Structures are given as C-alpha cells and as structure tokens.
C-alpha cells in the first residue's frame, strides 16, 4: 500500500510534551521559523528576478507611457515584430524536425558507435558567439571560405560574391535553428528514454511496419515532450540575440532583442523605449511559464515509466549514422574549422594559405591585458555565481518538494524560479543595468552586477537539476534518517548532500559552461573596464579584428569543453538530460 | 519497553473528495507486544504506521509512546520522527548507499549521541544478531537483498528504541528468503522482546509473527485478536475472505431447512433445498456460509456424503494439478467455489474434467455463517481445530 507521497517530516517543532499547554514566546517563534525562512528566501529571489522587470516597466509607463508610444509608434516596429516572429517560428520548425530526427537516429546507432549519441549535444559546447562568427567566416558574401569554394562551381563561376549571403534573414534563421536543435534533441532523447520498450515491441508484433510504429506509436508517445521542448525552443528563438546582432544588425534585419539593445547602448539611452520593446517577449514568456505550470503540472515530467528502457527494436540504421555524422560535420566541424583557419591566419580572406599560418593571434590573446582581464572576469564571475546559485537552487528545490505547508510561498517560488527561463536574457540584462545603476545599489561597472545577473539567469537550472535529483532520490532515505533520530539539518548534511553529489557536480559544471558562454546579458551590464569573454569578442568583431575574434572564440570553446569534460566525468554522460 | 496508545487517529488526504486513509482509529499495544496490521492495499495500514513514526501529519487524534505524548492534535503536539524513540524498517530497505554497513547501523546511535566506544560494541552486537557481523565494512550495493534487509533490521533495532515499526519489510524478498528472514525476525522478537508494529498484506506472515492481528478495512480496525481466533473465528465476512475463507455460499431459509440462494441456474439447482438445520439462530432468514477450499470436499455424484455433511450438486469448471492435491473450481447454483481435493489415496480427483457433475459437501461446523451485514451469526460453536 503506497501511502500518498506526502513527505511530512513536520518540522513544526512543538514544545516538549511535558509542557504542551504553555508555549513560551520562544517555542512559538521556533514554530514560525520555517515559514519566516521561506518568506525571506522568497524575498531574496523575488528581488533578484522581479525588481529589474518592475523597474523597466515603471520607466516604460512614465509620462503617459511615453516608452510605449516611442517604441510602438515607430514605423519600423511592425517589420521588427514580423521578423522576430518569423525567426522564432522558422528556427523552431528547423530545430523540431532536426532534433527529433537526431534523437531517433541516436536510438538506431550500432553498438560500436553508441558514442556518437553525444555528437548532437556538442554544439552546445561551442559558445553562440563563436559559432556565429564561424558561420560568418564560411558564408560571408565575399570572403566566406565556402562561398569562395562554391564560386568555383561552373554554374556560379560568374559571381563576384555569394551565392550565400549569411547576413540575410533566411540564413540567420537557419543558423539559429541549428543552435536550437541541440536543445530539442535533449528533450526528445529524454522522451525516447522514457518510452517503455515493450510498447514498441507490442506494436511490432501486432504487425506494424517500422514507419508505422514510428508514426502511430512512438510519435504520439513523444507528444508531451515535443510540446514542452517546442515551447522551450520557441522561447529561446524569440529571445535569440547573438545571431541577429552579429549578422543582421548592419543589414537592416532587426528583431526585438537587438532593438532593445540599441535603445540602451546608443545615445540617447532610452530605458523606457527599451522596456516597451521588450514587453511582448516578457508577456509571452510569462504566459508560457504559467501555461506550463497550470497545464503540464509540476513534476509530471520527472516521472519515468517503469519497465525496460527504450530500444527502438529496428536494426542499426546507416541512415541514422550518416545523419548524425552529417549533422556533426555541418553544425560543429565547419564553423570550428573556419575559426581555426582564421585564428591561424594573419588576416581573413577568402583563400586559405597554410604556409602563412601563425600563432600570433593566440599570443596576442594572452598578452593583451584587456583580453586576459576578460577571461579572468569570466572565470571568476562564473565560479562565484555557481557557488551562489547552487545553494539557492537547493533551497528552492527543497521548498518546492517539501514545502507543501507554505502553499502560496511555494507557488510564488515555483513561478519566480522559472521566469529567467521564459524571459529572454536581453530583458534581464537591460533590467539589471537599470536597477543597479541607481540607488540603492550602485554597482554598475563592478563584477558584482555581473554575478547578480548570472545568478538570476542560473536559478532555473540550479533548481530544476537539483529538484530532479531529489525526486530521483525519493523520500525513503530521508524518512529512514528521520526515524533513526536525525533532525532536518543532520539529514540534509549526512544523507541528502552526499547522495546528491553527482547531481550537484553536474549542475555546477553545466552552469559554469552556460555562464562562460554568456553573451547577451553580459553585453548589457558590462562596462568598458569590466568585460567578459563574450563581450570582448564582440568588441573585436565590431572593430573588424577577425583573426583575433577567431582566437578568442576558440579559447572560449576550450574553456567550455574543459567544463563539460569535468561535468561528464563527475556526473555521467547524461547530465544534459537532467535539464 | 513501552505501552503504545493510539486514540481517535484520523488522517485525510486532500483530493476531491478527500480520501480518509485512517478513520477514528484507536489501539492499545502492550509492552513487548508484536502487533500486525493486516489488510489489502489502500486500507490505511501503512498510513497508520507512518502516523506512529511521525512521517504523516494526522488530522485528529493522539498517540503516546510510554510516558511520552508524541501526538495530540488538539494540544498542537506533533513530535517530528527524530524526537520519538522509534526504529523503523522499510520495504525498500532504505540503506544509505554512501555509507558502509557499519555506518548505516551506527547512524541511529550517532543521532542519539551514544558514546563512541559503546556505539562500537552495540553495532557489533546488532550485526551479530542478524548474522551480518562479517559484512560490516561493505557497502549496501555489495549485499544481496536478504542481507540488505537484515542490515536494515539491525539498524532499526540498534538504538534499542521503545517501538520498532515495520513497513512490509519482507515483501521485496523472494519466497525462500522471505521465510528465512521471517523466522529470524520471530526469533529476535522472542529473544529481545521489543514492542513492534508490523504492516503486511500477507496473511501467513501475519499469522506467523503477530501476538495480535489488527485486520483493517477502510481506515478502521475490523477485528483485533490473536492469530488463532482471527483464523478460526473471523468476526466478519470481510475478515473471513481476507484470512483464506474464499468460498462464499449464499443460503436462504426454506420451511424448516435451508436452500441455495444463488442465481437460478440452468441446472435448476438454485432454490433447491440442501440442508436441514444449520448452526444459525432462528432470527436469521438469509446467511452466507464462508468456507476454506480445504473444507470443501468432492465425491462422485452417486456417492452419499457423511451425515454431518451438507451435500450440494456441483459442476466442474476446471481442475489443476497441485502436487498432493487438485485445485478444483466448481459452480454451485451459479456461485464459483474453489475446492482443494487431496490426492492421497483418492486418485478419483485426478480424473475430473470440465462439465462433470459431482457432489460437493462440507461439514456443517467447518463453515462460518454471516448475516446480511457480514457479521458472524451467534450460536456457532468454535470449530474443533481450536481445541477446547
């Protein structure tokens, strides 16, 4: 008989039984201590997440909503909205199709090639700024390496530039879609893992062809995962910043995020207008988070099916192997290859000259104090942020899992913690810039403000990963500890934390990776003297120092790879699936 | 040793409508007594146990362990599990995988601040008790299921708690191991005399271990009695069904005798007079006889059963070979009944086939008769097996 899983280690510590009728002031205070603690925690994360958003909206509504009229009366706004929606939906479709195909392909790999499963995830290791610059080196209309190569083909040999122009919307959409594919792949792979193999085998012995099994059984079973992953990809697509900024900005391709950046980075700085531009993204993000909480329920996606793990049943497929390898080549090898070539060259031209290769660019990266400072800043702020986000996430996850007594506080924490996932980083960046450039906290230009925005952005990851770790741990280990006479504190330090160690290590490493990548929010809160890797790369890009850009991008990738390697060796190769 | 008192315990789980898991339950447990809570899943037995442990927050009631009030909902007392002097053994063992057996067993001693040297000897004693002294420096993952459960047992007993709680501790073990660990547990209790509450849905486990059994239904105790009395004189039809009297035969008073009250079958046997007098008071006109499969006998249709037997026309539905006996399903007036026909010296039962007409009979006092509300009718002499 499974008692409903209400873990009620009621820590409403009551007075000793000898004096139950005389609750002293002290014991009464102790009884309310957990609630006060939960409230204080809610206050802290509430301030972190909400204060910047409220600050922005207040400015936007100032002077009869001047910010809104400035933003939405502009003749270009309709075009910007169309572009934003088009980019989000276009990249979503690309990511859904590619991601589902790759997830299916990963289940059909021959045993010897099982390692290829990680290939579709690896593009996450390459920072977005690095990937985008890599693509630009390949497909820039005139000096792009692949364009130059394509112009050798007979039917294109009359062209002076092209045939591909990476600086146009369709190509920006395609690259964005590639970037989102890895996320969809992660969700769908996890979904495949949760499908009981016997369901597939039952369909096969009932006479379904492989295609029939896929479309009539597998795909319907994946629907919840596809819906959830699709929404996440859509939100990421709407908040996409790096591609449009680096590729589209100079060509008149504007989306909401880049407009917002321009409004706060070019004089005259207009926070009100920036806030108003970000509002559609903010509202949509909140709507999706609410939808997910209400419709999908809270922990349903952590529930795994019993029975055997997924086996696709069919024989290893060479379509699958080819597909994954091809994707790896296109999404990973090509842009990285371009980066390597440019970083070794003295300057970027359409021709590759191995004889002129030099390590000068890397030497400069490690000699110029601006760049080394940025690298140091990235590492230090990321480590500190992880060290802060992990405990915050632990508290939030504990509260979500066990704080059923504090119904309202729990719901609020649940919502607040999810917000940074739904709302684009550019909105948070602008909000932090505004909030921490004025009283009571003037932190602009310090590492502290970077740490604050990083911690905020990492709240969803820190919480979700630890929550799923705790759910997987179950209640029994904790109950065994409590009935053995241990209090809540000892149970946490001697039982929960040691058992969660792989989860903590995995979460920490993953957040480190995401933070050393971070570009969008960093670009908004950085100061000329306080840079991180992504922002310094952008500055050199804007100056046209392309070989140096390529070298910095590779260094960023290397730092991230080390992080991922550590994460996987500590936490197992499935850490990304716990997102 | 402790005197455990549960008074008016009620626990509801939120839902629409709220589910009452434990319903105004009261129970007193003597020091050193081994109480088994027995019932099907969903009857509230595990919830009751978890309320004793402090793992659930009950809605009403009071619990005291010895002189310690651990729960008093009205007095706003609800001690957390770690403030109660208990030990608990879980169905899934719940041995912490990151600690050695020694640290697992020693954990309740450390939380209770037992001095190091003393703890050391007590860990070894506890391990000795369950034959795990050689395993002290292994990790749980290196142990078999039976060993893990014995270590869990040692952990539950190590701190010599006032009350030891068992949450279906044997149900994850395979049949052979289950019997071994069960015997060991019984012996331990006889030796150490701890007070225990043991939750199970397995009747043989309950009969073997309990000083008293509490058979639970829908959050209430249906019968609380010694294993012998529960087995021989189930107070209600529900208990009878749960304790192995799986055959149910509805009977209606007809004139001076009794008739089968089942659905009118094609064979016309329903409504047929079957018996003279039954050991049932005159005030009852409808009863249900409850009967164990062993007590339902079969003989060829033309043979006549002994005079103390109640003969019924039956049709064979299926017969399975069971070693020394046949498991036979028959229909009697539309009711399916299960007979266990011994094969020793009676090869006739081996040849039963579907559709065959036979006579089924049982001794009048081997069955127990229940009224329309499922309560045992008075005037029934205890079955012979109990002894005078």
Interface residues (C-beta under 8 A of the other chain):
Chain A: X1 X2 X3 X4 X6 X7 X8 X9 X10 X11 X12 X13 X14 X15 X17 X20 X21 X23 X476 X477 X479 X480 X481 X482 X483 X484 X485 X486 X487 X488 X490 X494 X495 X498 X499
Chain B: X13 X19 X21 X39 X40 X41 X42 X43 X44 X45 X46 X47 X50 X53 X54 X55 X56 X57 X68 X69 X70 X72 X75 X76 X77 X78 X79 X80 X81 X82 X84 X86 X87 X88 X90 X92 X94 X95 X96 X97 X98 X107 X108 X111 X112 X155 X159 X165 X168 X199 X201
